[in-house]
Amino acid sequence: MTDPFFQGIQASRECVLSLLVLDTEGADLAPKPRHRAQLQHDALHSKPDGQGVNMWRTLLIAGVVLTIGQTLAPASAAPVTAPPSSSIATIATIATIAPAPRHLALVIGNADYVDRPLASASRDADDMSAALDSLGFDVTRRTNLDEAAMRQALDAFAMRLGPNDTALVYFAGHGLQAGGDARLVPLDARERRPATLVRDTISAQDIVERITRARPGAANIVVLDMCLNDPFEKTHARTLTLPPRTLVAYAAAPGEAASEDERNGRYTAALLRALGARSSVTSSAFVKAASDVARASSGAQRPWIASTLDRGFTIADAANVHWADANAISPAESANAVRTRGILPKDSNEQYELTFWESIKDSTFPSDYEAYLKAYPNGRFAALAKARIERLRAAGNAKPAASAPPAATAAPAAPSPKPPPSAPATAAAPEKPRPVIPPAPAAAAAVAPPAAITTKPAAKAASGSEIKDCPACPVLIPLAAGSFTMGSNNDDPAEKPPHRVSVGRAFAIGKYEVTVEQWNACADAGACTRVAPEGESTPAPGNAPMRNVSWDDAQVYVKWLSKVGGKPYRLPTEAEWEYAARGGTQSTYWWGDQMKKGTADCKDCGDPYKPEAPAPVGSFAPNPYGLYDMNGSVWEWVADCWHGSYKNAPADGRAWDDPSCSVRVIRGGSWREGAAYMQSATRFKYSSSVRQSQNGFRVARDME
C-alpha cells in the first residue's frame, strides 16, 4: 500500500517541477523562440521591483503546502509511521531551494543644487539606469535628493539586498573630500554653510558599509561621478577599508575635479562606452573608462579604482543586449567638458575656514564643532572647537538653549588668501607668573634692545615727542598728516585696488598695543569686563598685549579712557592704521620686500617667540615712526566696517562705516600666523561682538 505521506510529497514535486518549468521557460506562448538568457531576464525583471519572480515563489510555496495538507488530511487518523528516507531527502531538496541571485542597482543623480546647478547629472542618471537595465539589473532611479532622502534611499536599497545579490550604487552630482573622506553632496548642503558640507554629506565609506553589511560573499560596486577636491584643510585621502568582492570607482583622483558637459559627465560617458563594448562586464570596464578619461583630458582628470573584486568576476552579461541610441555617446561629446562637479568656494582656503567658523559661532550643537574639526583638524580654531564641544557635553546642552544665548566664540569671515599657518591655533597656555609686573612703557624699556634694522628713511617722520595724557593712559606717538598708497596688487581682492589716501590731519596712535595692565585699570574702575584668553588658568603678565577682546569691548575701553584722560580717544581708522604701520614706506613690510628674522612676533619669524602666547609689548624693533608690534603680536581692531575690497573707499583717511555694521576690520596679523600675514596690507574681518584670543587693539586720538 502506498504511503499517503509519500503520495503527497510526490504530488508536491510534480507541482514544483511544473512551476519551475513555467518560470524558466517563459510560458507566455511567445510566437518566436527566444534566447534562454533573455527568458531568465524577463522572468526576473518582468516587473520593476522583481515582483515577477516573487509571484512564482509564492505560488510554488502555496502549492506545496496545499498539496501536502490535502493528502495528509484523510490519513490523519491512521497510525503514524516514519516516512521513507527518499521522502526525507525530497523534503530537504524542496526546503533548500534558494532564491536566484539578483542584480540590483540604485542610481542617484543630483543636479538642481541652489549654489551650483549641474547640467548633466540627471541625464547621467537616466543613461546609466538604461544601461544597467539592459545588463539585467533591477534599477531604482532617484534624482535631486536632499540628505534625508539620500539616506532613506540607501537604507531601502540595502534592505532589499539578499546574501548573494550583486549590488551597484551609482551617484552623479557634487562631491568633495573632507578630513580625507570622499563625500557625496545632497541638495540641501550649502556652500555658504560649510558645516553642512561635512555634517550633512554622505561618505563613500558609509555607503560601502551599508550595502555590504551581513553579505560577506556578495559582489558590490560603487560608482561616484563627482569631484574629490578639498575646499577645507588639505589632508591626505584615507585608505578606504573594503570588504571582499567590492569595487569603488571614482571619477577623479583625491584633491582633483571631475568634469561634465551638456550631455554627460566625462567619466560617465566613458563608462557607458566601456560597458557597451564588452560581451561580459568585469572590473576591466572600469579600468578602460578610467584610462580613456585620463587620456582624453591630458591628465587633467584621473579616475581611480579601489577594489577587492576578482578581475575575472562577471558583474553582468552583456551578450544579446540592445543598447539604446541615447547611450551611444561619442568621445568628442565629452572631451569638451569644462564644468566641474565639486564645491569650489570663491574664497581662498583661509577665507573659507573663517567663513566656516562664522557660520557656527553661535551654535549649541556639538555636531557643528565636530564638523569643523573634521574639516580643519589643525585649524586656527581647533582648540576653541574642542573646548566648546566639551562645554556643551558637560552641560548636557545638545540643543539650542531657550533662555540664554551661548557664550560668544570667535567669528571670523573672509580674510586674505595668505598661506595657511603651518601649525594649528591652539588654546593659549598661560605664561609663568613673573615676580614684578611693570607698566607697559617700563616693561618695554626693560626688554633687551632688539637688533637694529636698516630701513629707508620714512616719507613722513613722526612729529613731536611721546604723549601720555594720564597715569593709566597708553603712550601715544603723534604723526603728521600725509599721503600714501593703501592696499596692494597681491592676489587678495580685499586688498585691491591700491589707491592713494591723504590723511588730512595729524593724529596720535598708541606706541604699543593696549596691555593687560592698562585694560585691568579699566576693569578695576568698573567700566570694562575683566576677561582672560580662553583656556588660560593664570593671569597674563601686565606687559602682555591685551587680547580676547571684541570690537565692542574696545569701544567701552576708549570711552572710559576719554573720561580719565580728558581727550577724545578712539580706535584708529583703517587708513590711519596702515599709514602708521608702513612707517613712511611703500614696501611689502616696513623693513623691505623680504621677511627678516627677528622683526615681528610671528610663527617661524625668529626669537623671542612662544607658540602659546604673544611676547610682551615692545620685544621687537619699532618701525620708522617709533611704533611697536604693528606686525604680528595680536590682530588689532580698527574703526572701519568691513568691505570686501577698496572700491569706493574714502580717500581722506576717515573711517569707512555703514549703518548697523556688525563686522569690523582687524589688521596686522598675530603671533600664531606666519610671515605672509605680516605684510603691511594684510586685512581680515571679525564680528564686532565676538571675543577671540588673538584679537587686541591700540588706541588713537586726534591732535588739537
C-alpha positions in Angstrom: 0.0 0.0 0.0 1.4 3.4 -1.0 2.2 5.7 1.9 -0.2 8.8 1.8 2.6 11.0 3.1 4.8 9.9 0.2 2.0 10.4 -2.3 1.7 13.9 -1.0 5.3 14.6 -1.5 5.3 13.1 -5.0 2.3 15.3 -5.9 4.1 18.3 -4.5 7.2 17.5 -6.5 5.2 17.4 -9.7 3.7 20.8 -8.7 7.2 22.2 -8.0 8.6 21.0 -11.3 5.7 22.3 -13.3 6.0 25.7 -11.7 9.7 25.8 -12.3 9.2 24.9 -16.0 6.6 27.6 -16.2 9.1 30.1 -14.5 12.2 29.3 -16.5 10.8 28.5 -19.9 8.6 31.6 -20.1 5.2 30.1 -20.6 3.9 33.2 -22.3 3.3 31.4 -25.6 5.7 33.8 -27.3 5.3 33.4 -31.1 9.1 33.2 -31.7 11.8 31.2 -30.0 13.8 33.3 -27.5 17.3 33.1 -26.1 17.3 31.3 -22.7 19.2 34.1 -21.0 16.7 36.6 -22.2 13.8 34.4 -20.9 15.5 34.3 -17.5 16.0 38.0 -17.6 12.3 38.5 -18.5 11.2 36.2 -15.7 13.3 38.1 -13.1 12.5 41.6 -14.4 9.0 41.5 -15.8 8.0 43.9 -13.0 10.1 46.9 -11.9 10.6 45.7 -8.4 11.1 42.0 -9.1 7.5 41.1 -8.3 7.5 38.6 -11.2 9.8 36.1 -9.5 8.2 36.7 -6.1 4.8 35.8 -7.6 6.1 32.4 -8.8 7.7 31.7 -5.5 4.5 32.5 -3.7 2.5 30.1 -5.9 5.1 27.4 -5.5 5.1 27.5 -1.7 1.3 27.7 -1.6 1.0 24.7 -4.0 3.4 22.6 -1.9 1.6 23.4 1.4 -1.9 22.9 -0.1 -1.0 19.5 -1.8 0.6 18.1 1.4 -2.2 19.3 3.5 -4.9 17.8 1.3 -3.1 14.5 1.1 -2.5 14.1 4.8 -5.9 15.2 5.9 -7.8 11.9 5.3 -5.0 9.9 6.8 -4.7 11.8 9.9 -6.4 9.0 12.0 -4.0 6.4 10.6 -1.1 5.2 12.7 1.9 7.4 12.5 4.8 5.7 10.6 8.2 7.1 9.7 8.3 8.3 6.1 10.7 6.6 3.8 14.3 8.1 3.6 13.6 9.1 0.0 10.7 11.3 1.3 13.0 13.0 3.7 15.5 13.7 1.0 12.8 15.1 -1.2 11.6 17.4 1.7 15.2 18.6 2.2 15.6 19.3 -1.5 12.5 21.4 -1.6 13.4 23.2 1.6 16.8 24.2 0.4 15.7 25.7 -2.9 17.4 29.2 -2.6 16.2 32.3 -4.4 18.2 33.0 -7.6 20.9 35.8 -7.1 19.7 39.1 -8.4 21.4 42.2 -9.8 20.1 45.3 -8.0 21.2 48.9 -8.7 20.5 52.3 -7.0 21.1 55.2 -9.3 21.1 58.8 -7.9 21.6 62.0 -10.0 21.7 65.3 -8.1 21.7 68.3 -10.5 19.4 71.1 -9.1 21.7 72.5 -6.5 20.9 76.0 -5.3 24.5 77.2 -5.3 26.0 75.4 -8.3 23.5 73.6 -10.5 24.9 70.8 -12.7 24.0 70.5 -16.4 24.1 66.7 -16.9 23.9 64.8 -13.6 20.2 64.0 -14.1 20.8 62.8 -17.6 23.7 60.7 -16.3 21.2 59.0 -14.0 18.9 58.4 -17.0 21.6 57.0 -19.2 23.2 54.8 -16.5 19.8 53.5 -15.5 19.0 52.4 -19.1 22.4 50.8 -19.4 22.2 48.9 -16.2 18.6 47.8 -17.0 19.9 46.4 -20.3 22.5 44.5 -18.4 19.8 42.8 -16.3 19.9 45.0 -13.2 16.7 45.8 -11.3 17.2 49.6 -11.2 15.9 52.1 -8.7 16.5 55.6 -10.1 16.3 58.7 -7.9 17.1 62.3 -8.7 17.6 65.6 -6.8 17.6 64.2 -3.3 18.3 66.0 0.0 20.3 64.4 2.8 17.3 62.7 4.4 16.0 61.3 1.0 19.5 60.1 0.1 19.9 58.2 3.4 16.4 56.8 3.1 17.1 55.6 -0.5 20.3 53.9 0.6 18.6 52.2 3.6 15.7 51.0 1.5 18.2 49.7 -1.1 20.3 47.9 1.5 17.2 46.2 3.0 16.3 44.7 -0.4 19.7 43.0 -0.9 19.9 39.3 -0.5 23.0 37.5 0.7 24.1 36.6 -2.8 22.8 39.6 -4.8 25.1 41.8 -6.8 24.7 45.4 -5.6 25.6 48.6 -7.5 25.2 52.2 -6.3 25.8 55.0 -8.8 26.0 58.7 -7.9 26.4 61.7 -10.2 26.5 65.1 -8.5 28.6 67.4 -6.4 31.3 65.7 -4.3 34.2 66.7 -2.2 36.9 65.4 0.2 36.8 66.4 3.9 39.1 65.0 6.5 40.4 62.5 4.0 36.9 61.1 3.2 35.1 61.2 -0.1 31.7 62.7 0.5 28.5 62.8 -1.7 26.8 66.2 -1.5 22.9 66.2 -1.2 20.8 69.0 -2.5 20.4 70.8 0.8 24.1 71.2 1.6 25.1 74.8 1.0 28.4 76.3 0.1 27.8 79.3 2.4 27.0 77.0 5.3 30.3 75.0 5.3 29.3 72.8 8.3 26.6 71.2 6.1 29.3 70.1 3.6 30.7 67.9 6.3 27.8 67.2 8.7 25.1 66.6 6.1 27.1 64.8 3.4 27.4 61.1 3.0 30.8 59.4 2.9 31.7 56.7 0.4 32.8 54.5 3.3 29.3 54.7 4.8 27.8 53.6 1.5 30.1 50.6 1.3 29.3 49.6 4.9 25.6 49.9 4.3 25.4 47.6 1.3 28.0 45.0 2.4 26.6 44.6 6.0 25.9 40.8 6.6 26.7 40.0 3.0 30.2 38.6 3.1 30.1 36.7 -0.1 28.2 39.2 -2.3 29.6 41.4 -5.0 29.3 45.2 -4.5 30.1 48.1 -6.8 30.0 51.8 -6.0 30.5 54.4 -8.8 31.0 58.0 -8.0 31.0 60.6 -10.8 31.9 63.6 -8.7 34.8 65.8 -7.7 37.2 64.9 -4.8 38.6 68.4 -4.4 39.1 69.6 -0.8 37.7 73.1 0.0 38.9 72.8 3.6 42.3 72.0 5.2 44.4 69.9 2.8 44.6 66.3 4.2 45.7 63.0 2.7 42.9 60.8 1.4 42.0 58.0 3.8 42.6 54.4 2.7 39.1 53.0 2.1 38.5 49.8 4.0 36.9 47.5 1.6 35.4 44.1 2.4 36.0 41.2 -0.1 34.4 41.4 -3.6 33.9 45.2 -3.5 34.8 47.8 -6.1 34.6 51.6 -5.7 35.2 53.6 -8.9 36.0 57.4 -8.6 35.7 59.8 -11.4 38.7 61.8 -10.1 41.8 61.4 -8.0 41.8 62.7 -4.5 42.0 66.5 -4.5 41.0 66.8 -8.1 37.9 67.8 -10.1 35.6 65.8 -12.3 34.2 67.5 -15.4 30.9 67.4 -17.3 29.4 68.8 -20.5 25.8 69.3 -21.5 25.3 65.6 -22.2 27.1 63.6 -19.6 29.9 63.7 -17.1 33.2 62.9 -18.7 33.6 59.8 -16.6 30.0 58.5 -17.0 30.3 58.9 -20.8 33.5 56.8 -20.9 32.0 54.2 -18.6 28.9 53.9 -20.7 31.0 53.2 -23.8 33.1 50.7 -21.8 30.0 48.8 -20.6 28.6 48.6 -24.1 31.7 47.4 -25.8 32.0 44.1 -23.9 30.1 40.8 -24.1 30.6 40.4 -20.3 31.2 43.2 -17.8 34.1 42.8 -15.4 36.2 45.3 -13.5 38.2 45.8 -16.7 35.4 48.0 -17.9 36.1 50.5 -15.1 39.8 50.3 -15.8 39.1 51.1 -19.5 36.9 54.0 -18.6 39.5 55.5 -16.3 42.2 55.2 -18.9 40.0 56.8 -21.6 39.2 59.8 -19.4 42.8 60.4 -18.3 44.0 60.3 -21.9 41.1 62.5 -23.3 41.7 65.1 -20.6 45.5 65.0 -21.0 45.8 64.0 -17.3 43.6 66.8 -16.0 41.1 64.3 -14.7 42.4 61.0 -13.4 39.8 58.5 -12.3 40.9 55.7 -10.0 39.6 52.5 -8.6 39.8 50.8 -5.2 38.9 47.1 -5.5 39.0 43.7 -3.8 36.9 42.2 -6.6 38.4 39.4 -8.6 39.4 40.7 -12.0 37.6 37.9 -13.8 34.4 38.2 -11.8 31.5 38.8 -14.2 29.4 41.6 -13.0 26.9 41.3 -15.7 26.4 39.5 -19.1 26.1 42.0 -21.9 25.5 39.4 -24.7 22.5 39.9 -26.9 21.8 43.3 -25.1 20.4 46.1 -27.2 21.9 49.5 -26.2 19.7 52.5 -26.8 20.9 55.3 -29.0 20.9 57.6 -26.0 23.9 55.7 -24.7 25.9 55.9 -27.9 27.9 58.9 -26.8 30.8 59.9 -29.0 34.2 60.7 -27.3 34.1 64.2 -28.7 30.9 64.9 -26.9 32.6 64.5 -23.5 36.0 65.8 -24.5 34.8 69.4 -24.3 33.6 69.2 -20.7 34.6 72.3 -18.8 32.4 72.4 -15.7 33.3 70.6 -12.6 31.3 68.6 -10.0 32.8 69.9 -6.8 32.4 72.6 -4.2 35.0 75.3 -5.2 34.4 78.3 -3.0 35.3 81.7 -4.3 37.1 82.3 -1.1 40.7 81.1 -0.5 41.2 78.2 1.9 42.0 80.6 4.7 38.9 82.7 4.0 36.7 79.7 3.8 37.9 78.5 7.2 36.9 81.8 8.7 33.5 81.6 6.8 33.1 78.2 8.3 33.7 79.4 11.8 31.4 82.4 11.3 28.6 80.1 10.3 28.7 78.1 13.5 30.0 80.6 16.0 26.7 80.7 18.0 25.8 77.1 17.6 24.9 75.0 20.6 25.1 71.7 18.6 28.3 69.8 19.3 28.0 68.3 15.8 28.7 71.7 14.2 32.1 71.9 16.0 32.8 68.3 15.2 32.2 69.1 11.6 34.7 72.0 11.9 37.3 69.7 13.4 36.8 67.1 10.7 37.3 69.8 8.0 40.1 71.6 9.8 41.8 69.1 12.3 44.7 71.6 12.6 42.6 74.7 12.1 43.2 78.0 13.9 40.0 77.5 15.9 40.6 73.8 16.7 41.2 74.4 20.3 38.1 76.6 20.6 36.0 74.0 18.9 37.2 71.3 21.2 36.6 73.4 24.3 33.1 74.3 23.1 32.3 70.6 22.5 33.5 69.7 26.0 31.5 72.5 27.5 28.3 71.6 25.7 28.6 67.9 26.5 29.3 68.7 30.1 26.3 70.8 30.4 24.2 68.3 28.5 23.2 71.1 26.2 22.9 69.3 22.8 20.0 71.6 21.7 19.8 75.4 21.5 19.0 76.9 24.9 15.7 78.7 25.1 16.7 81.0 27.9 20.0 82.4 27.0 22.3 82.5 24.0 25.6 80.7 24.1 28.8 82.5 25.0 30.3 84.2 22.0 33.2 82.5 20.3 35.5 83.6 17.5 33.5 84.6 14.5 35.8 85.2 11.5 34.9 86.0 8.0 36.6 86.2 4.6 40.3 87.1 5.0 43.1 87.5 2.6 44.3 84.4 0.7 47.7 84.2 2.5 49.2 80.8 3.0 47.6 79.0 6.0 49.5 78.8 9.2 51.8 75.8 9.4 50.7 75.0 12.9 47.2 74.9 14.4 45.9 77.7 16.5 45.8 76.1 19.9 44.4 77.5 23.1 47.0 79.8 24.6 48.8 78.3 27.6 49.4 80.7 30.5 52.8 82.3 30.7 54.6 81.7 34.0 53.8 84.4 36.7 56.5 87.0 37.0 57.7 88.4 40.3 57.2 92.0 39.2 54.7 93.3 36.6 55.9 96.7 35.4 53.7 99.1 33.5 53.8 98.8 29.7 56.3 101.5 28.9 58.7 100.4 31.6 58.3 96.8 30.5 59.2 97.8 27.0 62.2 99.6 28.2 63.3 96.6 30.3 63.3 94.3 27.2 66.8 93.9 25.7 67.0 96.2 22.8 66.3 94.4 19.5 68.9 94.3 16.8 69.0 97.4 14.6 67.2 97.2 11.3 68.3 99.3 8.4 65.4 100.8 6.6 64.9 103.6 4.1 64.1 107.0 5.6 60.4 107.5 6.4 58.5 109.6 4.0 56.7 111.3 6.8 58.5 111.2 10.1 56.7 111.2 13.4 56.2 114.8 14.6 56.7 115.7 18.2 57.5 113.7 21.3 55.6 111.0 23.0 52.3 111.8 24.7 50.8 110.4 27.9 47.6 112.1 28.9 47.2 110.3 32.3 49.0 107.8 34.5 46.7 105.0 33.2 46.8 106.2 29.6 48.8 104.4 26.9 51.8 106.2 25.5 51.0 107.8 22.1 53.2 108.7 19.1 52.0 111.8 17.2 52.0 111.5 13.4 51.8 114.4 10.9 49.3 114.5 8.1 50.5 112.9 4.8 49.7 110.7 1.8 50.4 107.1 0.9 49.2 104.3 -1.3 46.9 102.0 0.6 46.4 98.3 -0.4 48.3 96.1 -2.7 48.2 94.2 -6.0 48.5 90.9 -4.3 46.2 88.0 -5.1 43.8 89.0 -2.3 40.8 91.0 -3.7 40.2 92.5 -0.3 43.5 94.5 -0.7 42.5 95.9 -4.1 42.6 98.3 -5.7 45.7 100.1 -4.4 44.6 103.7 -4.0 46.0 106.9 -2.9 44.9 108.2 0.5 45.6 111.6 2.0 45.4 111.6 5.8 44.4 115.3 6.1 45.1 115.9 9.8 47.6 114.9 12.4 46.7 112.2 14.9 48.3 110.3 17.6 48.4 106.5 17.9 49.4 104.1 20.6 53.2 103.3 20.7 52.2 99.8 21.9 49.1 97.8 21.8 46.9 98.2 24.9 48.4 96.0 27.6 46.8 93.7 30.2 47.7 96.1 32.9 46.0 99.0 31.1 42.9 97.0 30.5 42.7 95.9 34.1 42.8 99.5 35.2 39.5 100.0 33.3 38.2 96.8 34.8 39.2 97.9 38.3 37.2 101.1 37.7 34.1 99.0 36.9 33.9 100.2 33.3 35.4 97.2 31.4 34.8 93.5 31.8 37.6 91.5 33.3 38.4 88.9 30.6 41.2 86.4 30.1 42.2 84.5 26.9 40.2 81.3 26.6 41.9 78.3 28.1 44.3 80.3 30.5 44.1 79.4 34.2 46.6 82.1 35.4 46.7 85.8 34.7 48.7 87.0 31.8 51.6 89.4 32.7 50.8 93.0 32.8 53.0 94.0 29.9 51.5 91.4 27.6 49.2 92.8 24.8 45.5 92.6 25.9 43.7 90.0 23.8 40.4 88.1 23.7 38.5 91.3 23.4 35.8 92.2 20.9 35.4 95.5 18.9 32.6 96.3 21.3 34.9 95.8 24.3 37.4 98.2 22.7 34.7 100.8 22.4 34.0 100.5 26.1 37.7 101.0 26.9 38.2 104.1 24.7 35.0 105.6 26.2 36.4 105.1 29.7 39.8 106.3 28.6 38.4 109.5 27.2 36.9 110.3 30.6 40.1 109.6 32.6 42.4 111.1 30.1 40.4 114.1 29.2 40.9 113.6 25.4 38.6 112.0 22.8 40.2 108.6 22.4 39.1 106.2 19.7 40.2 103.3 17.6 42.3 104.3 14.6 40.7 104.3 11.2 41.9 101.6 8.8 43.7 104.2 6.7 45.4 105.7 9.7 46.4 102.3 10.9 48.1 101.3 7.6 49.6 104.8 7.3 51.2 104.3 10.7 52.1 100.6 10.1 54.0 101.4 6.9 56.1 104.0 8.7 56.6 106.1 5.6 57.5 103.1 3.3 55.6 101.5 0.4 57.4 98.1 0.6 55.7 94.8 1.4 56.9 95.1 5.0 58.1 98.3 6.7 61.6 96.9 6.7 61.6 95.9 3.0 60.1 93.5 0.5 61.5 90.3 2.1 60.8 88.8 5.5 63.6 89.1 8.0 64.1 87.0 11.2 63.5 88.9 14.4 61.4 91.6 13.0 57.9 90.6 14.3 56.3 88.3 16.8 55.0 85.6 14.4 55.4 81.9 13.8 58.8 81.0 12.3 59.8 84.6 12.4 62.6 84.4 15.0 63.0 84.9 18.7 61.7 85.8 21.1 58.8 83.6 20.3 56.4 81.3 22.3 53.6 79.5 20.5 51.3 79.6 23.5 51.2 83.4 23.9 52.5 86.6 22.3 55.7 88.2 23.6 55.5 91.3 25.9 54.9 94.5 24.0 58.0 96.2 22.6 60.0 92.9 22.3 60.9 93.6 18.7 62.3 96.7 16.9 59.9 99.6 16.2 59.1 100.8 12.7 60.4 104.1 11.4 57.6 106.0 13.2 58.6 104.5 16.5 55.6 102.2 16.7 56.0 98.6 18.1 54.3 95.4 17.1 52.3 96.8 14.1 53.2 93.4 12.5 52.3 90.3 14.5 51.7 90.0 18.2 47.8 90.3 18.1 45.4 91.3 15.5 44.2 94.9 16.0 40.7 96.2 15.7 40.2 99.4 13.7 37.2 101.6 13.5 36.0 100.7 10.0 33.2 98.4 8.9 34.4 95.5 6.7 34.2 95.9 2.9 35.3 93.1 0.6 37.5 95.5 -1.4 38.7 99.1 -1.5 36.4 100.0 -4.4 34.7 103.4 -3.5 36.8 103.6 -0.2 37.3 107.1 1.3 40.4 108.9 0.1 40.8 111.2 3.0 41.7 108.7 5.8 38.3 108.8 7.6 36.6 105.6 8.8 34.5 103.8 6.2 31.4 103.0 8.2 27.9 101.6 7.5 24.7 101.9 9.4 24.1 98.8 11.6 27.5 97.4 10.8 28.2 94.1 12.6 31.5 93.1 11.0 34.7 95.1 11.6 38.2 95.1 10.2 41.3 93.7 12.0 44.8 94.4 10.9 48.4 93.3 11.4 48.3 89.5 11.9 49.1 87.7 15.2 51.9 85.7 16.7 50.2 82.5 15.6 50.4 83.4 11.9 53.4 83.0 9.5 55.4 85.6 7.7 52.9 86.2 4.9 50.5 87.6 7.3 53.0 90.3 8.5 52.6 92.3 5.2 51.5 95.9 5.8 48.5 95.5 3.6 47.1 92.3 5.3 43.5 92.7 6.4 40.8 90.4 7.9 37.4 90.8 9.4 35.5 89.7 12.6 32.1 90.1 14.0 32.2 93.2 16.3 30.6 91.5 19.2 33.0 88.5 19.2 35.9 87.8 21.5 38.8 85.8 20.1 42.1 85.1 21.8 44.2 86.5 19.0 42.5 89.9 18.8 43.5 93.1 20.6 43.8 96.8 19.7 45.7 100.0 20.1 44.1 103.4 20.6 44.3 106.7 18.7 43.1 110.3 19.1 43.1 113.5 17.1 45.8 116.1 17.7 44.3 119.5 18.6 
